[in-house]
Amino acid sequence: MASAPRPSASKSVTGTRRSVAAGFLLPALLLLGALVVYPIGYSVHRSFFDKSGDSFAGLDNYIELFTDDTILTAVKNNAIWVVLAPTVATALGLVFAVLTERVRWGTAFKLIVFMPMAISMLAAGIIFRLVYEQDPDRGVANAVWVGVHDTFAESSVFPRARPLPVHPVEAAGGGAYVTKEPVRAGEIALLPLVGVAPAQIPGDARPARKPAVEGGRINGTAWLDFTKGGGGKPNVVDAQERGLKGLRIEAVREDGSVAASTSAAADGTFSLPASADGARLRLPASNFREQYNGVEWLGPSLVTPAVIGSYVWMWAGFAMVLIAAGLASVPRELLEAARVDGANEWQVFRRITVPLLAPVLAVVLVTLVINVLKVFDLVFIIAPGSAQDDANVLALQLYRSSFGTDADLGVGSAIAVLLLLLVLPVMAFNIRRMRREARR
C-alpha cells in the first residue's frame, strides 16, 4: 500500500499555507504584544527607576515593598483574601450544587444564587456599602443584628441621662447614680435628671407631679428637670416637665444590699415600702446604658471580612454553576452502589462525590484565586476612607501608588511585577492540570 503524501513544508498539518495562517494570526499577535507583552516589559523596566523615572534605583522599589507598613498590610490582606474568599465561595457552591439536586425548586434557587454575577463590581460595592451602614435605620446588616440583640438583651431606658451638681443625686460609679442623703419614711424623695432627648421620653409619659406624703412609705418623683423654653427652677417639679416613666429605682443599704426596688410611673411618681427607710435611692446603670447601635462592620477590625463577604455573595453562584455541571456527569450508579453498601449521605458525599468532583473544584479554586489576586473595585468602593488602609490590597495599593496624590510610578511598577509573580505559579499549575486532563 502506498504511503500517504507528506504535507509540503510550506503548509501546515491541516493543509493550510503557513503564510495564510500567519496572516490570520498577525492581528491577534499585534494586539497581544501591544496590550500584554509591552506593558509587562515596560513595568519591569520602570520598576528599577526612581519616582521621576530619570535615575536608576536598582532594587530600592522592591525593598520598599517589604519595608513599608502600608504595602505590608496590603500583602497580608491579599494573603487573607487568597485563603478565605476562594475557599468559602467554592465550599458554598459545592453545598448549593449538592443540595439543589434534591429539591423540586432547585433551578429557581440556582437562578437566585447566580443572579449577583450579573451585577458589576461597582454596583455590588455600592449595595454593600449601604448594607454595612452603621446606622441600623439604613444598614440592613445592623438592622438585623440590632433586632436580634434587642430581642435577648434589654435596652436602656434613658441613655446619657445625668444629674446636675445642684440635684440631690450624685454619681455612684459604674454608670449608676445615688441620692446624696438617705431617705426617710413619710418624706418625699426627689430624683431630677437632665440630658434626656425629647425623642427618648416614652410616648405615654405624662406631666410630672409631686406625690402626697404617706406615712410608713417613701414616695417620690423621678422627672426630667428641664422646661422647654426656659423658666423652670431646679429641684422643683414644674408644670411643663415630664415624668421619666420606667426609670428603675432601688433602695440600697450601707452594706450594699437592696432593700426594695420599683419603677417610676407615667407621671414619674414612685413608692417604696417602709423597709427602705434609712437607705439611699440608687438609679442602676442599666437605666443609662448607651443604646446598642450594632456592629461597626466597616471599622478597622472587620472591614476585610466584610468586603470578602460581599465577594462571596457575588461569586458563590459562579462556583455553584460550574460544580453543578460537574455533578451532572458523576455516574449515579456509583452513588447508589455506595448507599446499597450501607454508606450514609455524609460518607457518600465525602468519599465519592467530592473525589469525583476534584477536577472541577480545582478549576473553580484556581479561577477564583486568580480573580482574588487582582480584586480592586469592592475594596475601593466599600471601605470608607478612614478604614481603607486597613482593607488595603495589592491592586488598590498599585492604583494609589501610581495615581495617588503622592504618586511613585517606580513603586507602582514594582507592585505590578509582584502581582505578576504571584499569578504566574497559579497559571502554571492550571496549565499543567489542563494538559494532564487532556492526556486522559
C-alpha positions as CSV (number, residue, x, y, z in Angstrom):
1,M,0.0,0.0,0.0
2,A,1.3,3.4,-0.9
3,S,2.0,5.7,2.0
4,A,0.1,9.0,2.4
5,P,1.8,12.0,0.9
6,R,3.6,14.1,3.4
7,P,2.4,17.7,3.7
8,S,4.5,20.3,2.0
9,A,7.0,22.3,4.1
10,S,5.1,25.4,3.2
11,K,1.8,24.0,4.5
12,S,0.6,23.2,8.0
13,V,-0.7,19.9,9.2
14,T,-4.3,20.9,8.1
15,G,-3.1,21.7,4.6
16,T,-3.3,25.5,5.1
17,R,-0.4,27.5,3.8
18,R,1.6,28.8,6.7
19,S,1.7,32.3,5.3
20,V,-2.1,32.4,5.3
21,A,-2.2,31.1,8.9
22,A,0.4,33.7,9.9
23,G,-1.7,36.4,8.2
24,F,-4.8,35.5,10.3
25,L,-2.7,35.3,13.5
26,L,-0.9,38.6,12.9
27,P,-3.6,40.9,14.2
28,A,-4.1,38.9,17.3
29,L,-0.3,38.8,17.9
30,L,-0.1,42.5,17.5
31,L,-2.9,43.1,20.0
32,L,-1.3,40.6,22.4
33,G,2.0,42.4,22.1
34,A,0.5,45.9,22.5
35,L,-1.8,45.1,25.3
36,V,0.1,42.4,27.3
37,V,3.7,41.9,26.3
38,Y,4.7,45.6,26.1
39,P,3.0,46.7,29.3
40,I,4.7,43.8,31.2
41,G,8.1,44.7,29.8
42,Y,7.7,48.4,30.5
43,S,6.5,47.8,34.0
44,V,9.5,45.5,34.7
45,H,11.8,48.2,33.3
46,R,10.1,51.1,35.1
47,S,10.3,49.3,38.5
48,F,14.1,49.7,38.5
49,F,13.9,53.5,38.3
50,D,13.0,56.2,40.9
51,K,9.9,58.3,41.3
52,S,10.8,60.6,38.4
53,G,12.0,57.9,36.2
54,D,15.3,59.6,35.5
55,S,17.6,57.8,37.9
56,F,18.3,54.1,38.2
57,A,17.1,52.9,41.7
58,G,18.1,49.3,41.5
59,L,16.1,47.1,43.9
60,D,15.1,50.0,46.1
61,N,11.5,49.9,45.0
62,Y,11.3,46.2,45.7
63,I,12.9,46.7,49.1
64,E,10.2,49.2,49.9
65,L,7.5,46.6,49.2
66,F,8.7,44.7,52.2
67,T,9.5,47.6,54.5
68,D,6.6,50.0,54.0
69,D,3.8,49.3,56.6
70,T,1.0,50.2,54.2
71,I,2.2,47.9,51.5
72,L,2.9,45.1,54.0
73,T,-0.7,45.5,55.2
74,A,-1.8,45.1,51.5
75,V,0.3,41.9,51.2
76,K,-1.2,40.5,54.4
77,N,-4.7,41.3,53.3
78,N,-4.1,39.7,49.9
79,A,-3.0,36.5,51.7
80,I,-6.2,36.6,53.8
81,W,-8.2,37.0,50.6
82,V,-6.5,34.2,48.8
83,V,-7.1,31.8,51.7
84,L,-10.6,32.7,52.6
85,A,-12.5,34.0,49.6
86,P,-12.0,31.2,47.1
87,T,-12.3,28.5,49.8
88,V,-15.6,29.9,51.2
89,A,-17.1,30.6,47.7
90,T,-16.2,27.1,46.5
91,A,-17.5,25.4,49.6
92,L,-20.8,27.3,49.4
93,G,-21.0,26.5,45.7
94,L,-20.5,22.8,46.4
95,V,-23.1,22.8,49.2
96,F,-25.6,24.6,47.0
97,A,-25.0,22.3,44.0
98,V,-25.4,19.1,46.0
99,L,-28.5,20.3,47.9
100,T,-30.3,21.8,45.0
101,E,-30.2,18.4,43.2
102,R,-32.7,17.1,45.8
103,V,-35.3,19.8,45.8
104,R,-38.0,20.5,43.3
105,W,-37.3,24.2,43.2
106,G,-33.6,23.8,42.7
107,T,-33.5,25.6,39.3
108,A,-35.2,28.7,40.8
109,F,-32.7,28.6,43.7
110,K,-29.7,28.4,41.4
111,L,-31.1,31.3,39.4
112,I,-31.3,33.4,42.5
113,V,-27.9,32.5,43.8
114,F,-26.3,33.1,40.3
115,M,-28.1,36.4,39.8
116,P,-25.4,38.6,41.6
117,M,-23.0,37.6,38.8
118,A,-25.0,39.8,36.5
119,I,-24.1,42.8,38.8
120,S,-20.9,44.7,38.2
121,M,-18.3,45.0,41.0
122,L,-19.2,48.8,41.1
123,A,-22.9,48.1,41.7
124,A,-22.1,45.4,44.2
125,G,-19.8,47.7,46.1
126,I,-22.5,50.4,46.3
127,I,-25.0,47.9,47.5
128,F,-22.8,46.5,50.3
129,R,-21.7,50.0,51.3
130,L,-25.3,50.6,52.2
131,V,-25.8,47.1,53.7
132,Y,-22.9,47.7,56.1
133,E,-24.0,51.2,57.2
134,Q,-23.5,51.7,60.9
135,D,-27.0,53.3,61.4
136,P,-29.5,50.5,61.9
137,D,-32.1,52.6,60.2
138,R,-30.1,52.5,56.9
139,G,-27.8,49.4,57.1
140,V,-29.6,46.1,56.6
141,A,-26.8,44.1,58.4
142,N,-27.1,46.2,61.5
143,A,-30.8,46.4,61.4
144,V,-30.9,42.6,61.6
145,W,-28.2,42.4,64.2
146,V,-29.7,45.1,66.4
147,G,-33.1,43.4,66.1
148,V,-31.6,40.1,67.3
149,H,-29.7,41.8,70.1
150,D,-32.6,43.7,71.4
151,T,-34.7,40.5,71.5
152,F,-32.4,38.9,74.0
153,A,-30.8,42.0,75.8
154,E,-32.9,44.7,77.4
155,S,-32.1,48.1,76.0
156,S,-31.6,51.1,78.3
157,V,-34.5,53.5,79.0
158,F,-32.7,56.8,79.2
159,P,-29.1,56.7,77.8
160,R,-27.0,59.7,78.7
161,A,-29.4,61.0,81.4
162,R,-27.5,62.5,84.3
163,P,-28.0,64.8,87.4
164,L,-26.7,68.3,87.7
165,P,-24.4,69.3,90.6
166,V,-27.4,71.2,92.3
167,H,-29.5,68.0,92.2
168,P,-29.8,65.7,95.3
169,V,-28.3,62.9,93.2
170,E,-24.7,62.1,92.5
171,A,-22.5,59.6,90.6
172,A,-22.0,56.3,92.4
173,G,-19.5,54.7,90.0
174,G,-20.1,52.2,87.2
175,G,-22.6,54.4,85.5
176,A,-25.1,54.4,88.4
177,Y,-26.4,57.4,90.4
178,V,-27.4,57.5,94.1
179,T,-29.0,60.1,96.4
180,K,-26.6,62.2,98.4
181,E,-28.6,61.6,101.6
182,P,-30.6,58.6,102.9
183,V,-34.4,58.8,102.6
184,R,-36.9,58.5,105.4
185,A,-40.4,57.1,105.6
186,G,-43.0,59.8,105.4
187,E,-40.8,62.0,103.3
188,I,-40.8,63.0,99.6
189,A,-37.8,61.8,97.6
190,L,-36.9,63.9,94.5
191,L,-34.9,62.4,91.7
192,P,-34.4,65.0,89.0
193,L,-32.3,64.3,85.9
194,V,-31.3,66.2,82.7
195,G,-29.8,65.1,79.4
196,V,-32.8,63.2,78.1
197,A,-33.6,64.0,74.5
198,P,-37.3,64.6,73.7
199,A,-37.3,61.5,71.4
200,Q,-36.2,59.3,74.3
201,I,-39.1,60.3,76.5
202,P,-41.7,57.5,76.4
203,G,-44.7,58.5,74.3
204,D,-47.2,57.7,77.1
205,A,-45.2,59.7,79.7
206,R,-47.3,62.4,81.5
207,P,-46.5,65.7,83.1
208,A,-44.6,65.1,86.3
209,R,-46.3,65.6,89.7
210,K,-45.2,65.6,93.3
211,P,-46.9,62.8,95.2
212,A,-48.7,63.2,98.6
213,V,-46.9,62.3,101.8
214,E,-47.9,58.8,103.0
215,G,-46.9,57.6,106.5
216,G,-44.8,54.5,106.6
217,R,-43.8,54.7,102.9
218,I,-41.3,56.6,100.8
219,N,-43.0,58.4,97.9
220,G,-41.1,60.4,95.3
221,T,-40.9,61.7,91.8
222,A,-38.3,61.0,89.0
223,W,-38.6,63.6,86.3
224,L,-36.8,65.5,83.6
225,D,-35.8,68.7,85.3
226,F,-35.9,70.8,82.2
227,T,-38.6,73.2,81.0
228,K,-38.7,73.8,77.2
229,G,-38.1,77.4,76.5
230,G,-36.6,78.0,80.0
231,G,-38.3,79.4,83.1
232,G,-38.2,76.3,85.3
233,K,-36.5,76.0,88.6
234,P,-34.0,73.2,89.6
235,N,-35.2,70.6,92.0
236,V,-38.8,71.8,91.6
237,V,-41.5,69.8,89.7
238,D,-42.7,72.4,87.2
239,A,-45.9,72.1,85.3
240,Q,-44.3,71.5,81.8
241,E,-41.8,68.9,82.9
242,R,-42.5,65.2,82.2
243,G,-42.0,62.1,84.3
244,L,-39.3,59.5,83.5
245,K,-41.6,56.6,83.0
246,G,-39.9,53.2,83.5
247,L,-36.9,54.5,85.4
248,R,-35.6,51.8,87.7
249,I,-35.1,52.8,91.3
250,E,-33.5,50.7,94.1
251,A,-33.2,51.4,97.9
252,V,-29.7,50.3,98.9
253,R,-28.5,49.9,102.4
254,E,-25.0,50.7,103.7
255,D,-23.8,47.1,103.2
256,G,-24.8,47.2,99.5
257,S,-27.9,45.1,99.8
258,V,-31.1,46.1,98.0
259,A,-34.0,46.6,100.5
260,A,-36.6,47.4,97.9
261,S,-37.0,48.4,94.2
262,T,-39.6,49.9,91.9
263,S,-40.1,51.8,88.7
264,A,-41.4,55.2,88.0
265,A,-45.0,55.6,86.7
266,A,-46.0,57.6,83.7
267,D,-46.0,60.8,85.7
268,G,-42.7,60.0,87.4
269,T,-44.1,59.1,90.8
270,F,-42.9,56.0,92.7
271,S,-43.5,54.5,96.1
272,L,-41.3,52.3,98.3
273,P,-42.2,50.3,101.4
274,A,-41.1,51.1,105.0
275,S,-38.2,48.6,104.6
276,A,-36.4,51.3,102.5
277,D,-36.3,53.7,105.5
278,G,-32.7,54.9,106.0
279,A,-31.5,53.6,102.7
280,R,-30.2,55.6,99.8
281,L,-32.0,55.5,96.5
282,R,-29.9,54.2,93.6
283,L,-30.6,54.6,89.9
284,P,-28.9,51.5,88.4
285,A,-26.5,51.8,85.4
286,S,-29.0,49.8,83.3
287,N,-31.1,52.9,83.1
288,F,-28.4,54.8,81.3
289,R,-26.6,52.3,79.2
290,E,-25.9,53.6,75.7
291,Q,-28.3,52.3,73.0
292,Y,-26.9,49.4,71.1
293,N,-26.2,50.6,67.5
294,G,-24.9,47.3,66.1
295,V,-21.5,46.3,64.8
296,E,-19.0,48.5,63.1
297,W,-18.7,46.4,60.0
298,L,-16.5,48.8,58.2
299,G,-14.3,49.5,61.1
300,P,-10.5,48.6,61.1
301,S,-11.0,45.1,62.5
302,L,-13.9,43.9,60.4
303,V,-13.6,45.7,57.1
304,T,-11.7,43.0,55.3
305,P,-14.0,40.1,56.3
306,A,-17.0,42.4,55.4
307,V,-15.6,43.0,51.9
308,I,-14.8,39.3,51.5
309,G,-18.4,38.6,52.4
310,S,-19.6,40.8,49.5
311,Y,-17.2,39.0,47.1
312,V,-18.5,35.6,48.2
313,W,-22.1,36.8,47.7
314,M,-21.2,37.5,44.1
315,W,-19.0,34.5,43.2
316,A,-20.7,31.7,45.1
317,G,-23.2,31.4,42.3
318,F,-20.4,31.1,39.7
319,A,-18.9,28.2,41.7
320,M,-22.3,26.6,42.1
321,V,-23.0,26.6,38.4
322,L,-19.6,25.0,37.5
323,I,-19.8,22.4,40.2
324,A,-23.4,21.6,39.3
325,A,-22.3,20.9,35.7
326,G,-19.6,18.6,37.0
327,L,-22.0,16.9,39.4
328,A,-24.3,16.1,36.5
329,S,-21.6,14.0,34.9
330,V,-21.0,11.9,38.1
331,P,-22.1,8.3,37.5
332,R,-25.2,7.7,39.5
333,E,-24.6,4.0,39.8
334,L,-21.5,4.7,42.0
335,L,-23.6,6.8,44.4
336,E,-26.4,4.1,44.5
337,A,-23.8,1.3,45.0
338,A,-22.4,3.1,48.0
339,R,-25.8,3.6,49.5
340,V,-26.6,-0.1,49.0
341,D,-23.4,-1.0,50.7
342,G,-24.6,0.9,53.8
343,A,-22.9,4.3,53.4
344,N,-24.8,7.3,54.8
345,E,-25.2,10.5,52.9
346,W,-22.3,12.2,54.5
347,Q,-20.0,9.3,53.7
348,V,-21.3,9.3,50.1
349,F,-20.6,13.0,49.8
350,R,-17.1,12.9,51.4
351,R,-15.7,9.7,49.9
352,I,-17.4,9.6,46.4
353,T,-18.9,12.9,45.4
354,V,-16.1,15.2,46.4
355,P,-13.2,13.0,45.0
356,L,-15.1,12.7,41.7
357,L,-15.6,16.5,41.6
358,A,-11.9,17.2,42.4
359,P,-11.0,18.4,38.9
360,V,-14.0,20.7,38.8
361,L,-13.2,22.0,42.3
362,A,-9.6,22.7,41.2
363,V,-10.8,24.7,38.2
364,V,-13.1,26.8,40.4
365,L,-10.4,27.3,43.1
366,V,-7.7,28.3,40.6
367,T,-10.1,30.7,38.8
368,L,-11.2,32.4,42.0
369,V,-7.6,32.7,43.3
370,I,-6.5,34.5,40.1
371,N,-9.6,36.7,40.4
372,V,-8.9,37.5,44.0
373,L,-5.3,38.5,43.5
374,K,-6.5,41.4,41.3
375,V,-9.5,42.4,43.4
376,F,-9.8,46.2,43.5
377,D,-13.3,47.5,42.9
378,L,-15.0,46.1,46.0
379,V,-12.3,47.3,48.4
380,F,-12.1,50.7,46.8
381,I,-15.9,51.3,47.0
382,I,-16.9,49.5,50.2
383,A,-14.1,50.5,52.6
384,P,-14.5,54.1,53.8
385,G,-11.6,56.5,53.7
386,S,-10.9,56.0,57.4
387,A,-10.6,52.2,57.1
388,Q,-9.1,52.0,53.6
389,D,-5.6,51.5,54.9
390,D,-6.8,48.6,57.0
391,A,-8.6,47.0,54.0
392,N,-5.8,47.7,51.5
393,V,-4.9,45.1,48.9
394,L,-2.1,45.0,46.3
395,A,-4.3,46.0,43.4
396,L,-5.6,49.0,45.4
397,Q,-2.1,49.9,46.5
398,L,-1.0,49.7,42.9
399,Y,-3.6,52.3,42.0
400,R,-2.8,54.5,45.0
401,S,1.0,54.3,44.4
402,S,0.7,55.0,40.7
403,F,-2.1,57.6,40.6
404,G,-2.5,58.9,44.1
405,T,-1.6,62.4,45.4
406,D,2.0,61.3,46.0
407,A,2.4,59.1,43.0
408,D,5.5,57.0,42.7
409,L,5.5,55.1,39.4
410,G,8.6,53.1,40.4
411,V,6.9,51.6,43.5
412,G,3.7,51.2,41.5
413,S,5.5,49.2,38.8
414,A,7.2,47.1,41.4
415,I,3.8,46.2,42.9
416,A,2.6,45.3,39.4
417,V,5.6,43.0,38.9
418,L,4.9,41.4,42.3
419,L,1.3,40.7,41.3
420,L,2.5,39.1,38.1
421,L,4.9,36.9,40.0
422,L,2.1,35.8,42.4
423,V,-0.2,34.9,39.5
424,L,2.4,33.0,37.5
425,P,2.6,29.9,39.7
426,V,-1.2,29.7,39.8
427,M,-1.3,29.9,36.0
428,A,1.5,27.3,35.7
429,F,-0.5,25.0,37.9
430,N,-3.6,25.5,35.9
431,I,-1.8,24.8,32.6
432,R,-0.2,21.6,33.9
433,R,-3.6,20.5,35.2
434,M,-5.3,21.1,31.8
435,R,-2.5,19.2,29.9
436,R,-2.9,16.3,32.4
437,E,-6.6,16.3,31.8
438,A,-6.1,16.4,28.0
439,R,-3.9,13.2,28.1
440,R,-6.7,11.2,29.8
